[in-house]
Amino acid sequence: HGSMSLAEVCEPAIRIAREGFRVPATFAANLKSHWKRLSLFPESQRLFSRPDGTPLLAGDLYRNPEFADTLSLIAEKGADVFYTGEIARDIVDAVQGDTVRPGVLTTQDLARYQPVERKPVEVSFGGYMVYGMPMPSSGGASLGLMLNLLEAYGTEGLEWGNAETFHVLLDIQNIAFADRNYYMADADFVDVPVSGLLSKAYAVERIQLLNAKGALSTPIEPGTPKGAIAPVAYQNFRAESHSTTHFSVVDRDRNVISVTSTLEQHFGSC
């Protein structure tokens, strides 16, 4: 769906993996704190080791030529080499041959994998149409609900940087996350009332919670959008870490896309 080839978008990552980069302090600190967990997988630990077997330190040059080779193969042969070719065979061998917790993934599983094209969620705001990722991602619907709530409140008089604006935006996010945490999940298995959550009428109803004189006390009770069926179990609130990357891109045609990426914890499964 893009204007650049797979080889073009892989090139910078291939170059950085091949030439390397200097390890920043945060990377080195994460390595040190997760070194024992990484030791479960010697090949992973080898990737992040100095010649003497100790973890990389800040300022060390980190290269990953195997990753560069993998990306080069994908750039040259396309995505099929990941699902049916030599990369697929390596993935299955690593999963099934693991000495800690071997898995049951097969080459047939990878070969049968098909991405599912889903209709994005959409809301209108300020003369624009805003599109976001649908379930099982909660981000698109949560953002859409926030924009509807802001529209229902009204943007007149809100100026970026003052306390009143931050108060309104923070409480709008709190209201939206009350519904997000309660209703949003994988729609292949759970009835998620997306259309009800994103209706303008529901936003008008929910914005009445906002208190002009003070912040809302949390946790906020979820609302009852049209079509809502109460989930089987209500998730308790947990503290979230600060380990997520987000970036936005604007192209020459003024299309805007934002991407959030997270491993849930440092080094994923290691």
Disulfide bonds with the S-S distance in Angstrom:
none
